[in-house]
Amino acid sequence: MRHPTVRGTYYEMGYHDGRKRVKNGFRMPTSSEDELAFASASEAEIKRVFPEILQEITGLADACDVPYEQAAAMLFNIGVSKAEPKCSILASFVDSEVLVGRNYDFFYSFKKYDESYLTCPDKGYWSLGQTNMPIGRDDGMNEKGLAIAMTGVQPNARESRPGMTFCVTVRCVLDKCANVEEGVRVLTDIKHISTYNFLLADKEGNMAVVEASSEKVRVRKPQKGENFLVCTNHFVHPEMQDMENLSARNTSEWDSLPRYTTISNILREYNSKINVAIVENILSNHSGYVCSHQEKIKLGTLWSIVISLKQLQLFRAEGHPCKAKYRQDPRLINALNKRKTQ
């Protein structure tokens, strides 16, 4: 996993990151006419919600010596295809601890693209986030003590619609939102291109899962008497069931329900005793397929993170958490401490 840092204006972040990529052999992929058209149709929504990111894309395109439209098409079409979604997320609030855990499960062939970015925009919140694509993020936490992570959901027969893809959406929340309330406001306002879960938690113990589709969005909070939330790769809110391909839950390789049940039951068992070590153990667990090893399709956990929001601490296992050690990534804390002295 690479550990880049980007800082400055949005254009500067895109340009400098692009130059590093080019030096490492990166070449911007070409896009089909359909992809270019979809990106063009999505741009108005992205400009409305997160116009700054268009400058970052311009910087990336300039660094790679390609037209802006080619770079935008690469980013705005992520999530349009029906890739296999296999990720697990949890959040738990116990007294002085607000913890978020997340396993990112995907095809092993993507491991070579894994990155953990320290992102320091001139006009935006600083954050630490993981991804395997330029500019976008799959999960992370920002300097205000807000964490967000996403999971994919198999959509029903409806086609993807122009709007914001998940990686731009996560990046938008990290850069612009200070707490769960602000994050939920953004996520319920935008047009989503497909079906996703977004789990948010902040240092005050607020948490929510936003279940999103191109047609409607619903928010769920912890059930009465519970201090945690879990999301895997299916919708839980009863009003979102018609947005999901429910038959996919019954296929031989579908493990979203077992993972959701396993994590929820363990969190109920520990209740007020939850801590970082317990979350690490949950994510390393093979019962319920939480730590994923689907060798037949060459898919598994590429990274795992545990976040302590009150302390702004992020612990990451790069690879299967049952084998790789969790190590603290102090870059965000160090950057914020340095900023205070300047």
N, C-alpha and C positions, 0 to 999 in steps of 0.2 A: 504493500500500500504506500502510495506517495503522500507526502505531508506538505503541500504547498501553502504559501501565504499570499494573499492578494490584498492590496491596500491602495487608497487614493480615490480619485473620482471613479465613477462607473466605467467610463471609457478607458481610463488607465488600468483598472483591474482587468478588463477584458483583453486589452492590448498586451500587457506584460505577461499574463497567463498564456495568451496565444503564442507569444514569442518563445516562451519556454517549451511549449508543446511542439512547435515547429522544429526547434533544436533537437528534440527527442524523437523526431521522425513522424510526428503527427501530420496527417493530411486530411483536410476537410472532406467528408464524403459528399458525393454528388447526390442530387435529389431529383426525383421524378417530377413530371408535370403535376401529378395529383398532390404530391407533397408540397410543392411550391404553392399550389392553389390553396391548400388547407392552411398553410402558414400565413398566407396573405389574408385569408378570411379570419384568422385568429388574432391578427395584429391589433385590430381596433380595441378588442377587449383587454389585451395585455397593456396597451397604451393607456387605457382608462384606469386600470388598477395599479399597474407597476411600470410606469413609463421609464423609470431609471434603467431597467434591465435592457431596454432597447439600445441604450448607449453602450452598455457592456458587450452586447452582441456585435455592435458596430466595431468596437475595439478588437474583439476576437477576429472578426472578418478581415479587418485591415492587417492584423498581424499575420494571418494565414494567406493574405493576398487573394481573397476570394470575394465575390459580391456579397453584400449584406444579406440578400435574399437566400443565398445558399446556407449561410450560418443560421439564419432564423428558421429555415425549413428543417435543419437537423434537430434543433432544440424543440420547436413547437410540435413536431410529430412524435416525440417520445410519448409512449403510452397509447398511441392510436392503434397499434397492432395488439392482438390479444395474446401477449406473452404470459407464461405460467407464473401466477402470483403465489409466493410462499413466504410470508413474513409474519412475525409475531411481535406485539408491543404491549407493554403494561405500564401503568402508573399507580403509585400508592402513596397515600399521605398518612403519616403517623407522627403526631406531636411535632418534634423538631426536624423530621425528615420528610422531604418530598422526593421520591425516587421514580425514575423512568428507566425502563429496560426495553431493549429492542434487538431482535435478531433479524438481520437482512439476509434473506435466503434467495439465491438466484443461481443461474447456470454457472458452472465453474469456469467456462470460457470467458466470462466477464471479469474474473478476478484480477486480471492484468490491468484493468482500467480503474481499480479501486483507489479512491483518494479521500483524504481527510483535510478539509480546507479551514485555515484560519482566515476569516473574511473581515476586513477592516475598512468599510466605506467611509469616505469623508462625511457623507450625509446619510447616516443610517446606523443601526445598531450593529455592534461587532458580534461575531458568532463563530462557533466551531461546528462544522457539519460534514457529514459523510456523503459520498456520491460515487458514481462511476461514469459521469458525463461532465462536459464543460458547463460552467455557469450554474446549472441547476443543483439542487440538493435533495437527498432522500430523507434526511433526518438531521437533528442538531439542537443546540441550545444557544441562546444569545445572552448578551451581557446583562439584560434585565431579569434573568432567571426564568425565561420562557423556553420550553422545549416543545418540539413538534416532530412527529414521525408519521410516515404514511404506509399503507398497505394497499395492494391492488385487489379488486373484486371482479370476478368474471361477470361481464355485463350480459343482459338478455340480448335479444336479436337486434336491438336498435344499433345503428351505426354511431361511431364517434361524431361529435359535433364540434365546430370551431369554438375555441375558447382558450382557457389556460390549462396547460398540462400540469401534472402533479409536481414535477421538479421545479417549475417556475413558481408554483403556488407555495411550496415549502420555503423556497428562497425568499419570497415576498414576505411571509410571516416572520421569518428570522430577521429580516432587515428592517421591518416597519412596525412590528407589534411588540408591546411591552408586557402583555399579560393575556390570559385565556380569553377574557371578554373581548379584547381587541382582535385576537386571532379568529374567534368565532364570527365576529362581525365581518371580517374579510372573507372567510370561507363560505359564509352563507350568502354573500353578495355576488360573488363572481360566477361566471359561466364555466363549468367544468366540462372537459372534453369527453370524459368517460366516468367509470365507477371506481370510487376510492374511499378508503377510510383515512381520516386524519385524527390522530390522538394528540391533544395538547394538554400541558400541565404547566403551572407556574409556581414560583417559590412560596406563594401564599397558600398553596394547597388546593387551588382551584384546578379542575380538570374537566375535560369534555372529549367526546369522540364525535366528530362531524362526519356523517355518512353522506357521501355526495355522488351525484350523477348529473348527466347533462340535462335532466328534466326536473329534478327536485333535490332538495337537501334537507336532512333532518339532523338534530343534535340530541345526543343522549348523555346523561350524567350518571354518576354512581347510583346504584339502587339504594333504597332506604336501608340504613344500617350498615352499609358497606363503605369502605374508604379507598376503593380502588376501581380502575377501569382496565379492560382488556379488549384488544381488537386483533383479529387475525385476517382472514381473507374472505369473510362473508359479512353481510349486513345483519344486524341484530334488531334494529328498530323495525317494528311491524309495518310501518308505512313505507319502508324501502324494499320490501321483499319483491315487489314486481319489477324492480330495476335490476335484479340479480338473476343470473342464469342458475336457477335452483337445481336443475338436473345435474350440474357439475359437482354438486356436493356429494353425489352418490357414485362418482367414478372411482375406480380402484386406487388411484393415486391421490385422491383428495383428502387432505388431512387438516383442513381448517378447523372443523368442529372439534376433533380430539385435542388440538393444540389450545384452542380457546377454553375448553373444559378443564384440561390439565392445569393450565396457569391459574384459572379462576379458583379452582379447588385448593391449590397450594396457598394462594393469597388468603383465602378464607381461613385456612388452617393456622397460618402464622398470625393473622390479624394484626395485633399491636406490636408484634416482635419483629417486623420486617426491617431489614437493613441491607447495605450494599452487598454483603457476602451472600445473603439469602437470594437476592435478585440474580446474582451471578450463578448461583446453583440452579435456580429455576431455568435460566436460559441455557444452561449446560445439560439439562435433563433430556434423556432419550425417551423416557416414557411420554406418550402423547406426541412424539415426533417434534418436540420443541427445538432441540438441536438437530438440525436437518441433515440427513445423509441419504439422499435418494440417488444411489449410484447408477441405477438403471437408466435414468435420464440425465445423469451427470449434473445434478443440482444439489446444493446444500448451503449451509450458513457461510457466507463470505466474510461477514463481520458481525460483532455483537458489541453493544454499548450499554453501560449503566451510568446514569446521570444522577448526581445529588444536586438538586437545584439550589438549595439554600447556600451550599458551599461553592457553587459553580464548578463542580468537579465532574469530569468525564473520564470514565474508565473504558478502555476498548480492547477487545480481543480480536486480532486480525486473523481470521480463519475460524474454524470450528471452536466454539468456546469450551468444548469438552477436552480440547488438546491445547489450544493457544492460551497463554496467560493474559489476564486482564491487566493492563498497565495504564496508569493515569496519564492523560495528555494535559499538561499544564499551560499550553500555549495561550489560551484565552486569558487565564488569570495573570500570567506574566505580562501579556500585552496591556491589559488594563492597569496593572500596577505601574508599568513604565509610562503609560499615558498620564497618570496622576502626577508624575514627577516632572513632566515637560511643561 
